[in-house]
Amino acid sequence: MPVREDISALLDTADRVLVGITGPPGAGKTTLARTLVDDFSSTPGADAVGYVPMDGFHLSNAVLDRLFRRDRKGAPDTFDAAGFVAVLQRIADGNETVYVPDFDHTVGEPIAASLLVPETARLVIVEGNYLGLDEPVWDGVRPPLHRLVYVDADVEVRRERLLKRHIAAGKTEAQARAWIETVDEPNAELIAGTRSRADVVIDGL
């Protein structure tokens, strides 16, 4: 995989490498990110690999209800962007083990401190929709990343994946299709505007 070769080359030149995987909903970001984590972790004698999913920085459903934003969960202002940037900076500094939240898609909630980036990790894979977003606070995400990879996919492929994902999470087909139209696709259009900030664009997996 060209991305893997690029990362390997970066690891020859830096003590710690942060690689961002971004793209619209349903493009295959998570698949690529986890494949890279597995690949670089499975080599005998390999260093630890950190994984930081942006979804872990979702605001909780209770907070979203209080802010009247739950009906568009996934939009930029439904995340703790400042917290995400602060954690990335701590990881980039490389002076400590950093605990990061994950996201449980079955219940739709973040899980605090359920992942860790060891101080010894030389490679950290960061994954999320808005890594290239050039807006206040979010614009702090791009600078610590050594590479930003944009994962793209055909619109119909993405929509089919999203439909299955939403139904598996408990929505009816009608609810899932409505969510795709009113939330996922507007977000995808916003994310498409960040494509030019990526170092490389690849087809989704």
C-alpha positions as protocol buffer text, in pm:
chain_id: "A"
residue {
  index: 1
  type: MET
  ca { x: 0 y: 0 z: 0 }
}
residue {
  index: 2
  type: PRO
  ca { x: 154 y: 336 z: -101 }
}
residue {
  index: 3
  type: VAL
  ca { x: 35 y: 496 z: 225 }
}
residue {
  index: 4
  type: ARG
  ca { x: 215 y: 227 z: 423 }
}
residue {
  index: 5
  type: GLU
  ca { x: 536 y: 282 z: 228 }
}
residue {
  index: 6
  type: ASP
  ca { x: 513 y: 657 z: 288 }
}
residue {
  index: 7
  type: ILE
  ca { x: 467 y: 604 z: 661 }
}
residue {
  index: 8
  type: SER
  ca { x: 762 y: 366 z: 673 }
}
residue {
  index: 9
  type: ALA
  ca { x: 977 y: 631 z: 508 }
}
residue {
  index: 10
  type: LEU
  ca { x: 860 y: 892 z: 758 }
}
residue {
  index: 11
  type: LEU
  ca { x: 947 y: 664 z: 1048 }
}
residue {
  index: 12
  type: ASP
  ca { x: 1305 y: 658 z: 923 }
}
residue {
  index: 13
  type: THR
  ca { x: 1330 y: 1033 z: 968 }
}
residue {
  index: 14
  type: ALA
  ca { x: 1135 y: 1116 z: 1286 }
}
residue {
  index: 15
  type: ASP
  ca { x: 1108 y: 991 z: 1643 }
}
residue {
  index: 16
  type: ARG
  ca { x: 729 y: 1009 z: 1634 }
}
residue {
  index: 17
  type: VAL
  ca { x: 497 y: 1029 z: 1332 }
}
residue {
  index: 18
  type: LEU
  ca { x: 131 y: 1136 z: 1343 }
}
residue {
  index: 19
  type: VAL
  ca { x: -74 y: 1035 z: 1038 }
}
residue {
  index: 20
  type: GLY
  ca { x: -428 y: 1164 z: 992 }
}
residue {
  index: 21
  type: ILE
  ca { x: -693 y: 968 z: 802 }
}
residue {
  index: 22
  type: THR
  ca { x: -988 y: 1184 z: 697 }
}
residue {
  index: 23
  type: GLY
  ca { x: -1275 y: 1188 z: 447 }
}
residue {
  index: 24
  type: PRO
  ca { x: -1656 y: 1193 z: 430 }
}
residue {
  index: 25
  type: PRO
  ca { x: -1884 y: 960 z: 629 }
}
residue {
  index: 26
  type: GLY
  ca { x: -1882 y: 606 z: 494 }
}
residue {
  index: 27
  type: ALA
  ca { x: -1570 y: 648 z: 280 }
}
residue {
  index: 28
  type: GLY
  ca { x: -1366 y: 384 z: 464 }
}
residue {
  index: 29
  type: LYS
  ca { x: -1154 y: 592 z: 703 }
}
residue {
  index: 30
  type: THR
  ca { x: -1187 y: 357 z: 997 }
}
residue {
  index: 31
  type: THR
  ca { x: -1108 y: 51 z: 786 }
}
residue {
  index: 32
  type: LEU
  ca { x: -787 y: 211 z: 659 }
}
residue {
  index: 33
  type: ALA
  ca { x: -689 y: 345 z: 1000 }
}
residue {
  index: 34
  type: ARG
  ca { x: -732 y: 10 z: 1174 }
}
residue {
  index: 35
  type: THR
  ca { x: -556 y: -173 z: 891 }
}
residue {
  index: 36
  type: LEU
  ca { x: -256 y: 55 z: 933 }
}
residue {
  index: 37
  type: VAL
  ca { x: -256 y: 9 z: 1310 }
}
residue {
  index: 38
  type: ASP
  ca { x: -269 y: -370 z: 1268 }
}
residue {
  index: 39
  type: ASP
  ca { x: -1 y: -372 z: 996 }
}
residue {
  index: 40
  type: PHE
  ca { x: 249 y: -165 z: 1190 }
}
residue {
  index: 41
  type: SER
  ca { x: 177 y: -346 z: 1518 }
}
residue {
  index: 42
  type: SER
  ca { x: 209 y: -700 z: 1382 }
}
residue {
  index: 43
  type: THR
  ca { x: 572 y: -690 z: 1269 }
}
residue {
  index: 44
  type: PRO
  ca { x: 795 y: -881 z: 1517 }
}
residue {
  index: 45
  type: GLY
  ca { x: 976 y: -634 z: 1737 }
}
residue {
  index: 46
  type: ALA
  ca { x: 754 y: -347 z: 1622 }
}
residue {
  index: 47
  type: ASP
  ca { x: 708 y: -40 z: 1838 }
}
residue {
  index: 48
  type: ALA
  ca { x: 368 y: 30 z: 1992 }
}
residue {
  index: 49
  type: VAL
  ca { x: 122 y: 208 z: 1762 }
}
residue {
  index: 50
  type: GLY
  ca { x: -127 y: 465 z: 1893 }
}
residue {
  index: 51
  type: TYR
  ca { x: -480 y: 508 z: 1760 }
}
residue {
  index: 52
  type: VAL
  ca { x: -684 y: 826 z: 1818 }
}
residue {
  index: 53
  type: PRO
  ca { x: -1040 y: 828 z: 1678 }
}
residue {
  index: 54
  type: MET
  ca { x: -1193 y: 1175 z: 1657 }
}
residue {
  index: 55
  type: ASP
  ca { x: -1534 y: 1018 z: 1728 }
}
residue {
  index: 56
  type: GLY
  ca { x: -1425 y: 969 z: 2089 }
}
residue {
  index: 57
  type: PHE
  ca { x: -1450 y: 1347 z: 2125 }
}
residue {
  index: 58
  type: HIS
  ca { x: -1822 y: 1353 z: 2045 }
}
residue {
  index: 59
  type: LEU
  ca { x: -2018 y: 1542 z: 2306 }
}
residue {
  index: 60
  type: SER
  ca { x: -2238 y: 1308 z: 2507 }
}
residue {
  index: 61
  type: ASN
  ca { x: -2604 y: 1271 z: 2413 }
}
residue {
  index: 62
  type: ALA
  ca { x: -2701 y: 1442 z: 2739 }
}
residue {
  index: 63
  type: VAL
  ca { x: -2491 y: 1747 z: 2651 }
}
residue {
  index: 64
  type: LEU
  ca { x: -2619 y: 1748 z: 2292 }
}
residue {
  index: 65
  type: ASP
  ca { x: -2976 y: 1744 z: 2424 }
}
residue {
  index: 66
  type: ARG
  ca { x: -2896 y: 2036 z: 2652 }
}
residue {
  index: 67
  type: LEU
  ca { x: -2748 y: 2228 z: 2357 }
}
residue {
  index: 68
  type: PHE
  ca { x: -3032 y: 2127 z: 2121 }
}
residue {
  index: 69
  type: ARG
  ca { x: -2782 y: 1972 z: 1877 }
}
residue {
  index: 70
  type: ARG
  ca { x: -2858 y: 1602 z: 1898 }
}
residue {
  index: 71
  type: ASP
  ca { x: -3064 y: 1606 z: 1578 }
}
residue {
  index: 72
  type: ARG
  ca { x: -2746 y: 1682 z: 1382 }
}
residue {
  index: 73
  type: LYS
  ca { x: -2495 y: 1480 z: 1581 }
}
residue {
  index: 74
  type: GLY
  ca { x: -2175 y: 1454 z: 1378 }
}
residue {
  index: 75
  type: ALA
  ca { x: -2159 y: 1819 z: 1273 }
}
residue {
  index: 76
  type: PRO
  ca { x: -1841 y: 2005 z: 1377 }
}
residue {
  index: 77
  type: ASP
  ca { x: -2005 y: 2178 z: 1674 }
}
residue {
  index: 78
  type: THR
  ca { x: -2113 y: 1845 z: 1825 }
}
residue {
  index: 79
  type: PHE
  ca { x: -1753 y: 1758 z: 1916 }
}
residue {
  index: 80
  type: ASP
  ca { x: -1511 y: 1879 z: 2181 }
}
residue {
  index: 81
  type: ALA
  ca { x: -1276 y: 2021 z: 1920 }
}
residue {
  index: 82
  type: ALA
  ca { x: -1060 y: 2208 z: 2173 }
}
residue {
  index: 83
  type: GLY
  ca { x: -1013 y: 1892 z: 2376 }
}
residue {
  index: 84
  type: PHE
  ca { x: -920 y: 1700 z: 2062 }
}
residue {
  index: 85
  type: VAL
  ca { x: -658 y: 1957 z: 1963 }
}
residue {
  index: 86
  type: ALA
  ca { x: -513 y: 1964 z: 2315 }
}
residue {
  index: 87
  type: VAL
  ca { x: -477 y: 1586 z: 2321 }
}
residue {
  index: 88
  type: LEU
  ca { x: -310 y: 1583 z: 1980 }
}
residue {
  index: 89
  type: GLN
  ca { x: -58 y: 1839 z: 2100 }
}
residue {
  index: 90
  type: ARG
  ca { x: 23 y: 1629 z: 2407 }
}
residue {
  index: 91
  type: ILE
  ca { x: 73 y: 1329 z: 2180 }
}
residue {
  index: 92
  type: ALA
  ca { x: 289 y: 1529 z: 1939 }
}
residue {
  index: 93
  type: ASP
  ca { x: 509 y: 1641 z: 2230 }
}
residue {
  index: 94
  type: GLY
  ca { x: 575 y: 1272 z: 2301 }
}
residue {
  index: 95
  type: ASN
  ca { x: 665 y: 1311 z: 2666 }
}
residue {
  index: 96
  type: GLU
  ca { x: 399 y: 1092 z: 2828 }
}
residue {
  index: 97
  type: THR
  ca { x: 148 y: 814 z: 2787 }
}
residue {
  index: 98
  type: VAL
  ca { x: -182 y: 976 z: 2685 }
}
residue {
  index: 99
  type: TYR
  ca { x: -526 y: 824 z: 2746 }
}
residue {
  index: 100
  type: VAL
  ca { x: -785 y: 903 z: 2480 }
}
residue {
  index: 101
  type: PRO
  ca { x: -1159 y: 833 z: 2445 }
}
residue {
  index: 102
  type: ASP
  ca { x: -1313 y: 589 z: 2201 }
}
residue {
  index: 103
  type: PHE
  ca { x: -1670 y: 582 z: 2068 }
}
residue {
  index: 104
  type: ASP
  ca { x: -1924 y: 302 z: 2113 }
}
residue {
  index: 105
  type: HIS
  ca { x: -2138 y: 297 z: 1799 }
}
residue {
  index: 106
  type: THR
  ca { x: -2385 y: 50 z: 1951 }
}
residue {
  index: 107
  type: VAL
  ca { x: -2495 y: 300 z: 2216 }
}
residue {
  index: 108
  type: GLY
  ca { x: -2386 y: 618 z: 2036 }
}
residue {
  index: 109
  type: GLU
  ca { x: -2171 y: 749 z: 2320 }
}
residue {
  index: 110
  type: PRO
  ca { x: -1802 y: 831 z: 2376 }
}
residue {
  index: 111
  type: ILE
  ca { x: -1611 y: 618 z: 2627 }
}
residue {
  index: 112
  type: ALA
  ca { x: -1359 y: 814 z: 2832 }
}
residue {
  index: 113
  type: ALA
  ca { x: -994 y: 702 z: 2854 }
}
residue {
  index: 114
  type: SER
  ca { x: -1058 y: 366 z: 2687 }
}
residue {
  index: 115
  type: LEU
  ca { x: -756 y: 386 z: 2454 }
}
residue {
  index: 116
  type: LEU
  ca { x: -399 y: 482 z: 2527 }
}
residue {
  index: 117
  type: VAL
  ca { x: -111 y: 615 z: 2324 }
}
residue {
  index: 118
  type: PRO
  ca { x: 203 y: 483 z: 2493 }
}
residue {
  index: 119
  type: GLU
  ca { x: 497 y: 715 z: 2542 }
}
residue {
  index: 120
  type: THR
  ca { x: 696 y: 461 z: 2340 }
}
residue {
  index: 121
  type: ALA
  ca { x: 466 y: 478 z: 2035 }
}
residue {
  index: 122
  type: ARG
  ca { x: 655 y: 601 z: 1730 }
}
residue {
  index: 123
  type: LEU
  ca { x: 349 y: 595 z: 1504 }
}
residue {
  index: 124
  type: VAL
  ca { x: 9 y: 742 z: 1593 }
}
residue {
  index: 125
  type: ILE
  ca { x: -287 y: 704 z: 1358 }
}
residue {
  index: 126
  type: VAL
  ca { x: -548 y: 980 z: 1399 }
}
residue {
  index: 127
  type: GLU
  ca { x: -883 y: 927 z: 1228 }
}
residue {
  index: 128
  type: GLY
  ca { x: -1185 y: 1151 z: 1179 }
}
residue {
  index: 129
  type: ASN
  ca { x: -1404 y: 1360 z: 952 }
}
residue {
  index: 130
  type: TYR
  ca { x: -1272 y: 1708 z: 1026 }
}
residue {
  index: 131
  type: LEU
  ca { x: -894 y: 1671 z: 1044 }
}
residue {
  index: 132
  type: GLY
  ca { x: -849 y: 1914 z: 756 }
}
residue {
  index: 133
  type: LEU
  ca { x: -1120 y: 2161 z: 852 }
}
residue {
  index: 134
  type: ASP
  ca { x: -990 y: 2519 z: 828 }
}
residue {
  index: 135
  type: GLU
  ca { x: -1215 y: 2678 z: 1090 }
}
residue {
  index: 136
  type: PRO
  ca { x: -1137 y: 2822 z: 1435 }
}
residue {
  index: 137
  type: VAL
  ca { x: -1026 y: 2555 z: 1682 }
}
residue {
  index: 138
  type: TRP
  ca { x: -1043 y: 2280 z: 1419 }
}
residue {
  index: 139
  type: ASP
  ca { x: -758 y: 2447 z: 1233 }
}
residue {
  index: 140
  type: GLY
  ca { x: -534 y: 2336 z: 1519 }
}
residue {
  index: 141
  type: VAL
  ca { x: -568 y: 1970 z: 1414 }
}
residue {
  index: 142
  type: ARG
  ca { x: -367 y: 1984 z: 1091 }
}
residue {
  index: 143
  type: PRO
  ca { x: -33 y: 2130 z: 1216 }
}
residue {
  index: 144
  type: PRO
  ca { x: 75 y: 1833 z: 1437 }
}
residue {
  index: 145
  type: LEU
  ca { x: 7 y: 1580 z: 1158 }
}
residue {
  index: 146
  type: HIS
  ca { x: 304 y: 1472 z: 947 }
}
residue {
  index: 147
  type: ARG
  ca { x: 67 y: 1340 z: 681 }
}
residue {
  index: 148
  type: LEU
  ca { x: -303 y: 1385 z: 608 }
}
residue {
  index: 149
  type: VAL
  ca { x: -463 y: 1114 z: 395 }
}
residue {
  index: 150
  type: TYR
  ca { x: -806 y: 1184 z: 243 }
}
residue {
  index: 151
  type: VAL
  ca { x: -1015 y: 872 z: 183 }
}
residue {
  index: 152
  type: ASP
  ca { x: -1280 y: 913 z: -85 }
}
residue {
  index: 153
  type: ALA
  ca { x: -1549 y: 684 z: -223 }
}
residue {
  index: 154
  type: ASP
  ca { x: -1837 y: 688 z: -468 }
}
residue {
  index: 155
  type: VAL
  ca { x: -2142 y: 862 z: -324 }
}
residue {
  index: 156
  type: GLU
  ca { x: -2369 y: 561 z: -366 }
}
residue {
  index: 157
  type: VAL
  ca { x: -2114 y: 330 z: -205 }
}
residue {
  index: 158
  type: ARG
  ca { x: -2088 y: 564 z: 92 }
}
residue {
  index: 159
  type: ARG
  ca { x: -2464 y: 598 z: 126 }
}
residue {
  index: 160
  type: GLU
  ca { x: -2515 y: 221 z: 122 }
}
residue {
  index: 161
  type: ARG
  ca { x: -2255 y: 176 z: 392 }
}
residue {
  index: 162
  type: LEU
  ca { x: -2414 y: 449 z: 601 }
}
residue {
  index: 163
  type: LEU
  ca { x: -2759 y: 298 z: 560 }
}
residue {
  index: 164
  type: LYS
  ca { x: -2637 y: -38 z: 693 }
}
residue {
  index: 165
  type: ARG
  ca { x: -2448 y: 132 z: 976 }
}
residue {
  index: 166
  type: HIS
  ca { x: -2748 y: 335 z: 1094 }
}
residue {
  index: 167
  type: ILE
  ca { x: -2986 y: 39 z: 1076 }
}
residue {
  index: 168
  type: ALA
  ca { x: -2738 y: -174 z: 1274 }
}
residue {
  index: 169
  type: ALA
  ca { x: -2731 y: 102 z: 1537 }
}
residue {
  index: 170
  type: GLY
  ca { x: -3110 y: 80 z: 1580 }
}
residue {
  index: 171
  type: LYS
  ca { x: -3266 y: 320 z: 1328 }
}
residue {
  index: 172
  type: THR
  ca { x: -3545 y: 211 z: 1098 }
}
residue {
  index: 173
  type: GLU
  ca { x: -3468 y: 225 z: 727 }
}
residue {
  index: 174
  type: ALA
  ca { x: -3676 y: 542 z: 694 }
}
residue {
  index: 175
  type: GLN
  ca { x: -3496 y: 705 z: 987 }
}
residue {
  index: 176
  type: ALA
  ca { x: -3160 y: 601 z: 848 }
}
residue {
  index: 177
  type: ARG
  ca { x: -3232 y: 745 z: 504 }
}
residue {
  index: 178
  type: ALA
  ca { x: -3356 y: 1070 z: 657 }
}
residue {
  index: 179
  type: TRP
  ca { x: -3041 y: 1098 z: 870 }
}
residue {
  index: 180
  type: ILE
  ca { x: -2821 y: 1043 z: 565 }
}
residue {
  index: 181
  type: GLU
  ca { x: -3000 y: 1320 z: 376 }
}
residue {
  index: 182
  type: THR
  ca { x: -3018 y: 1576 z: 655 }
}
residue {
  index: 183
  type: VAL
  ca { x: -2697 y: 1511 z: 852 }
}
residue {
  index: 184
  type: ASP
  ca { x: -2443 y: 1286 z: 679 }
}
residue {
  index: 185
  type: GLU
  ca { x: -2452 y: 1439 z: 332 }
}
residue {
  index: 186
  type: PRO
  ca { x: -2432 y: 1804 z: 444 }
}
residue {
  index: 187
  type: ASN
  ca { x: -2132 y: 1701 z: 656 }
}
residue {
  index: 188
  type: ALA
  ca { x: -1982 y: 1520 z: 355 }
}
residue {
  index: 189
  type: GLU
  ca { x: -2008 y: 1839 z: 149 }
}
residue {
  index: 190
  type: LEU
  ca { x: -1825 y: 2033 z: 421 }
}
residue {
  index: 191
  type: ILE
  ca { x: -1555 y: 1766 z: 443 }
}
residue {
  index: 192
  type: ALA
  ca { x: -1511 y: 1765 z: 65 }
}
residue {
  index: 193
  type: GLY
  ca { x: -1389 y: 2122 z: 98 }
}
residue {
  index: 194
  type: THR
  ca { x: -1094 y: 1996 z: 305 }
}
residue {
  index: 195
  type: ARG
  ca { x: -968 y: 1759 z: 35 }
}
residue {
  index: 196
  type: SER
  ca { x: -713 y: 2013 z: -90 }
}
residue {
  index: 197
  type: ARG
  ca { x: -545 y: 2024 z: 252 }
}
residue {
  index: 198
  type: ALA
  ca { x: -458 y: 1652 z: 234 }
}
residue {
  index: 199
  type: ASP
  ca { x: -118 y: 1527 z: 122 }
}
residue {
  index: 200
  type: VAL
  ca { x: -266 y: 1231 z: -64 }
}
residue {
  index: 201
  type: VAL
  ca { x: -613 y: 1118 z: -178 }
}
residue {
  index: 202
  type: ILE
  ca { x: -700 y: 750 z: -208 }
}
residue {
  index: 203
  type: ASP
  ca { x: -1009 y: 543 z: -289 }
}
residue {
  index: 204
  type: GLY
  ca { x: -1199 y: 403 z: 8 }
}
residue {
  index: 205
  type: LEU
  ca { x: -1161 y: 42 z: 117 }
}
